[in-house]
Amino acid sequence: MYKKTTRFLILAAAAAMTTGMTLAEPALAQAIEKRIERLEKEVRAVQRKVFKDGVPAADETAAPTVPPPQAVDLERRISALEEQLRQLNGQFEELQHQADDSRQRLEAFMADAEFRFNQLEGKGAPAGAAAGAASGAIVPSAASEPNELPPAAPAADTSATADGALPEGSAMDQYNYAYALLAQGKYEAAEAAFRSFLGTHGGDELAGNAQYWLGQSLFVRGLYKEAAREFLTGYQSYPKSPKAPAYLLKIGITLGKIDQKQDACDAFKELKSRFPQSPESKERRVQEEKALGCK
């Protein structure tokens, strides 16, 4: 079950990570098709002006029904429209080629990602991460991850339970409860609370944020494999969340922690491509790419 779940998440998330390469193609292709249809209608309309009933009769081929100057002008219009049609058809064929190329790259990436994660499952987590988790140490420390954890909250705000039980109240109240646990450094309790929240409010507007903090509650304990799965799940399930750029950044950072350098660099490239103006892309991504030696 573990291996199937991991494979499903990485393949589904890999598809989401490459969405940026293909999302624009169907819309552009549809626009070109509509323009081709419009130009074809214009050509037919012009032809109807030149010839009666849309086609030249046998005795009319030498004598158009419009004055010669107008016929010449209409003929030029037809030629221009036909040239535009040829150009648009060429663009449409190029888009189809790009879509095929994107699909091939996606399939290659998915196959490679599945192979890498299968290898990773066989090796287990890095020794340093496992030791940190076993000792209860935070790996890395919160100070090394600026703005990655919420500010500390008053202890009175929460009474953590091991089973992740949430207090009564609205989705916002329950989210704030889990968030406060994380802020207080109660990472295991926060993990359980965020899982409970997502099980109950998976469709809520706060779910994307909750999924991110769930991954972060694992990351700060050095549980990088588990964190990677949660960040990947979040990016797949909540691609329109405000946390989408942060998901990609954390996917890259986490994969780098488990020695998946190429996949980490690919995640950073996707972040730059999809969210070039986000703070995650303009600031942290550059630092992480340099640290990993991404090209």
Buried (B, 14 or more C-beta within 10 A) or exposed (E): EEEEEBBEBBBBBBBBBBBBBBEEBEEBBEEBEEBBEEBEEBBEEBBEBBBEEEEBEEEEEEEBEEEEEEBEEBBEBBEBBEEBBEEBEEBBEEBEEBBEEBEEEBEEBBEBBBEBBEEBEEEEBBEEBBEBBEEEEBBBEEEEBEEBBBEEBEEEEBEBBEEBEBEEEEBEEBBBBBBBBBBBEBBBBBBBBBBBBBEEBEEBEBBBBBBBBBBBBBBBBBBBBBBBBBBBBBBBBBBEBEBBBBBBBBBBBBBBBBEBBEBBBBBBBBBBBBBEEBEBBEEBBEEBBEEBEBE
